[in-house]
Amino acid sequence: MKALWRRYRPLRIVSPIAFLLIWEGVVRLGGVNQLLVPPPAAVLRTMVELTLNGQLLWAVAVSLHRVLQGFIYGSLLGILLGLLVGWFRAVEDAVDPLVGAIYPIPKSALFPLFMLWFGLGETSKVMTIMIGVVFLVLINTVTGVKAIDPVLLKAARDLGANQRQIFMKVVIPGALPNIFTGLRLGAGTALILVFITEIEATKAGLGFLLWESYQLLLVKQVFACTVAFGILGILSSWSLQWLERVTCPWKRS
């Protein structure tokens, strides 16, 4: 399995490069209007220009600050509630109807309410991101707890472990892979929601810069901001995958 992993791992680098080369070739050969879809080289030049003048770095810094706050708060709350809901039936009975009622609501639809309640500042944006993250982490954590092999729980009890020890030594480690699945989904959702929240009531952030570029018909700048969002998504996913390998060594194959 390790040999297979090493064999196909270069595809992570080759496939994006191939995609960019195809994109560049199609645009350069006239298959696409460059006013609507600029070539990657032009987008890269725009990203460099925005970086050198400080616009892109500042926008990314502002958005990351919001994303990290909402992601951390939502993840901690989701993990805590997920463990409790998955392990204690009474907590599940109390929380499950609320999850079923609130989870289907588009989180972007809650943003106007949060602006009414918390104002136009950072709190409304962070709350929207947090709500978007918390349910994904919670549901995946519950799934991880309930998927633990009953044989492991019985073995722990037979060896004399009490409830607290079982919870700490069996339940939490057993749920970790699912928790990280929820975290990766939550990270992507956080980036989506930060864009939505930065369209209105803000004058800074990557989402604001992208939307302002669209309104001014700066197509290359729109693509540059979109690529920046994609890079943030890749980095967040790789960071969480690395953290999962560190904290869940038994999953290595």
N, C-alpha and C positions, 0 to 999 in steps of 0.2 A: 504493500500500500504506500509506503514512504517513497519507493522508487517511482510509482505512478504519479504521486504528488509532485515530486521533483521534475518529472517528465513534462507535466502539463502546466506547471507554475509559470514558465516563461510566457504563456498565453496571456497572462495578466498585463504584460507589457506589450506584447506583439499586437493583440487585438485593438487596443486604443490607437496605436500608431497606424495600423492598417486602416482603421476608420477615418482618421485624420487625412491620410494620403488619398483615400477615395474621395472624401469631401473636397479636398483641395483640387484634385483632378477634375471632378465633375464641374465645379465652379469655373475653373480656369478654361475648360474646353467649351464653355458657354452653355452648359446644360441647365444652369440656374442663373437667374438675374442676380448680379452681385449687389445691387441696391437692396435686395430683399434678404439674400443669404450671402454674406461676405465670406471669402476664403479664410481658412484657419490662420494663415500667415498674417492677414490683415487684422484679425481678431487678437492675435498674439501681440502685434505692434500696439494696438489700442490698450491692451492690458498693461504693457510695459509703460506706456505714456501715463496712464492713470495711476500706476504705482509710483512712478518717479515724481509726479506732481502731488502725491499724497492722498488723492481722492479715494482710490481703491482701498488702500491700507486703512484709512480712517473709517470708511464704510464697513469694511470687514470687521474691524475692531468693535464698532458700535453694535453690529448685529450679533457678533459672537458673545458679547457681554449679555445681551438679552437672551440668546439661545442657551447659554450655559446656566443662567439663573433658572429659567423655566425648566430646562432639562434636569438639573440637579434636584430641584424641589419636587418635580413630578415623579422622578425616578425613585427618590427616597420614599415618598408617600405611596407610590404604587407598589414598591417592594414590601413595605411594612404591611399595607392592607392585604396584598396578595398572599403573604405568608399566613396572616391571621385568618383570612377567608378560606384558604385552602386547608388549614389545619383544624380550625374550630368551627363546628357545624352551626353554632349559635350566631357567630359573626357572619357566616355565609348567608344565613337566613335573613339577617338584618341588612346586609350590604348588597346582596344580589339584585333585589328589585330596583335599587337606586342605580346600579350599574346598567341594568337593562333599560332603564328609562332615559338615562343621560347619555350613555355611550353613542347611540345612533344620531344624536343631535350634531350637525356640522359645527365643529369648534370655531370656525370663522364666523358663524352666526352668533356666537356668544360674545365676540369682540365688541360689538356696539353696546351690549349690556354692561360689559366691564368698563367701557369708557364712561357710561352714565354713572356707574357706582364708584369707580376709582379715579376718574378724571382722564385727561389726555396724556399723562406722563408715562413713566416706565411700568408702573404697577399693572395697568390694564394689559399691556403687551406681554409681560412676564406671566400673568395669570392665564392668558389665552394659550400660551405655549405650554404652561404647566398642565392645564386641563387636557390638552392634546396628547401629552406624554403619559400622564398618570394611568389612563385606562388601558393603553397598550401594554405597559409594564405590569399593571395589576392582573390583567387577564392571562398573560403569559406566565406570570408567577404562580397563579392559582393552578394553571394547567401543569406546571412543573411539580408542584406539591402533590397533586392528585395522581400524577403518573409514577410516583415513587413505588418501587416494587414492595408489596406487602411483606414479602419474605425478609427484606432488610429490616423492616420495622419489627417484625416478630423476633428476628435474631437479636436485635438490640435489646428488646424487652427480656428475652431469655437470658441474656448476659448480665441482666440486672440494671440496665440503664433506666433512669427515671424519665419523666416527660420532658423536662428541660434539656436533659442530655440528648434525648432522641431528637428533639427539635433543633438543637444546635449542631449535633454531629451527623445527623442523617437527613433531616428534612431540608435544612438550608443548603448543604452541599448538593443534595439530590435535585433541588430546584434551580441551581445556578445556571445550567445550560439554557433552560427556558427563560430565565431572567435576562440573560444576555441577548436572547432573541428579541425580547420585548424592548431592551435598551437600544438595539440597533434600529428597530422599527420606530421607536420614540425619537431617536436622533434625526432620522429622516423627516418625521412629522414636524419636529421643532423647526427645521430649516424651511419647510413649507409655510408654517404659520408665522415665522418671523417676517417673511416676505409679505404675507397678507396684512399683518399688523403695521408694517412700515409704509403701506400705500397711503394710509390716512394718518393724520394727526402727528406727523413727525417730519423733521427736516434733516435726518441723518440715518445712515444705515445702508446696507447693500440693496435691500428691497426698494428703499426710497430712490437710490441712485439708478437702479434698473428702471423703475417706473417713470422717473423724470426723463431718462434717456429716451424711453418710448414716446413720451409726450412731445419731446423735441425732435423726434424722428432720427435720432442718432443710433442707427441700426448696429453699427460696429460696437458701440458702447453697450447696447442691449445684450449683444452676444457675449461681450467680455464679462458683464455682470452675471449672465447665465452660466458661463463657464466657471466663474468664481464660486457660484453656488454648488456646481457639480464637484469642484475640487474639495470644498468643505465637506460635502457628503462622503466623498471617497476617504478623506482623512479621518472623519469621525467613525466610519465603518471599520477601517483598518485599525484604528486605535482600540476600538471595543473588541475586535477579534483578537488583537494581541493581549489585551487584558484578560479575555476569556481563556486563552491558552495558558496564561500565568496562573490564574486562579482555579482552573479546571484541568490540571495536568493529566487526569485520568482519561480525558477525552482524546488525547493525542493518539494517533494511529501510526 
